Amino acid sequence: MALKLNLNFNFTRTLSVLRHMGSSSSGEWGTGAGKGGGTGGAVREAGGSFGRMEAAREEQYFRKLQQKQINELKIHLDEEIEHHKKVIRQHQKEIERHKERIEELEKKHGD
């Protein structure tokens, strides 16, 4: 049985969140509250170098999270491939066994 991982991959949503996080009227991340209806926190609201630094940290966090998810997906897919190869080998053995059984029956009954 294949290893089933409950991986929540919603890259589109993550990228959308990244695109909208920290944007402000000036367009530079971390420079102010932005237009999303929320302030984004005291540091982001204040803007300046601390706001930009926090925005960069958030961007780095989401990039690392996305890379981790991609790596986990690759591992999961490799495991799925190996599982299917194993099932194929088992089916091939069963096909050969059935063919041999048919040959034995034909020899025995002279068909």
C-alpha positions in Angstrom: 0.0 0.0 0.0 1.3 3.4 -0.9 2.2 5.8 1.7 -0.5 8.4 1.9 0.6 11.9 3.0 -1.9 14.5 3.8 -0.1 17.4 2.1 -1.9 20.7 1.8 -0.4 22.2 -1.4 -2.1 25.4 -2.2 0.7 27.3 -4.0 -1.6 29.6 -5.8 -3.1 30.9 -2.5 0.4 31.2 -0.9 1.7 33.2 -3.9 -1.4 35.4 -3.8 -0.9 36.0 -0.1 2.8 36.9 -0.7 1.8 39.2 -3.5 -0.6 41.1 -1.3 1.3 41.1 2.0 2.9 44.3 2.9 1.9 46.2 -0.2 1.2 49.8 0.4 0.2 52.8 -1.6 3.8 53.3 -2.5 4.2 49.7 -3.7 7.2 48.9 -1.5 6.8 46.1 1.0 6.8 47.0 4.7 6.4 50.7 4.1 3.0 51.1 5.7 -0.4 49.7 6.4 -1.5 48.9 2.9 -5.0 48.7 1.4 -6.2 45.3 2.5 -8.4 46.6 5.3 -6.0 45.5 8.1 -3.0 47.2 9.4 -0.6 44.2 9.2 0.7 44.8 12.7 2.4 47.6 14.5 5.8 47.1 12.9 4.4 47.0 9.4 2.1 50.0 10.1 5.0 52.1 11.3 6.9 51.3 8.1 10.5 52.3 7.7 13.4 49.9 7.8 11.8 47.7 10.5 8.7 47.3 8.3 10.7 46.4 5.3 12.8 44.0 7.3 9.7 42.3 8.7 8.2 42.0 5.2 11.5 40.4 4.0 11.4 37.9 6.8 7.8 37.0 6.0 8.6 36.6 2.3 11.6 34.4 3.3 9.4 32.3 5.6 6.9 31.6 2.8 9.6 30.8 0.3 11.1 28.3 2.7 7.6 26.8 3.4 6.9 26.5 -0.3 10.3 24.8 -0.9 9.6 22.4 2.0 6.2 21.5 0.5 7.7 20.9 -2.9 10.4 18.6 -1.5 7.8 16.7 0.4 5.7 16.3 -2.7 8.7 15.0 -4.6 9.4 12.4 -1.9 5.7 11.4 -1.9 5.6 11.0 -5.7 8.8 9.0 -5.7 7.2 6.7 -3.1 4.1 6.4 -5.2 6.2 5.5 -8.3 8.0 2.8 -6.4 4.7 1.4 -5.1 3.2 1.2 -8.6 6.4 -0.5 -9.9 6.1 -3.1 -7.2 2.4 -3.7 -8.1 3.4 -4.0 -11.7 6.0 -6.7 -10.9 3.4 -8.6 -8.8 0.9 -8.5 -11.7 3.5 -9.7 -14.2 4.4 -12.7 -11.9 0.7 -13.5 -11.7 0.3 -13.3 -15.5 3.2 -15.7 -15.9 1.8 -18.1 -13.3 -1.6 -18.1 -15.1 0.1 -18.7 -18.5 2.0 -21.7 -17.1 -1.2 -23.1 -15.6 -3.0 -22.7 -19.0 0.0 -24.6 -20.7 -0.3 -27.4 -18.1 -4.0 -27.7 -18.6 -3.6 -27.8 -22.4 -0.9 -30.5 -22.2 -3.0 -32.5 -19.7 -6.2 -32.3 -21.8 -4.6 -32.3 -25.3 -6.4 -29.2 -26.5 
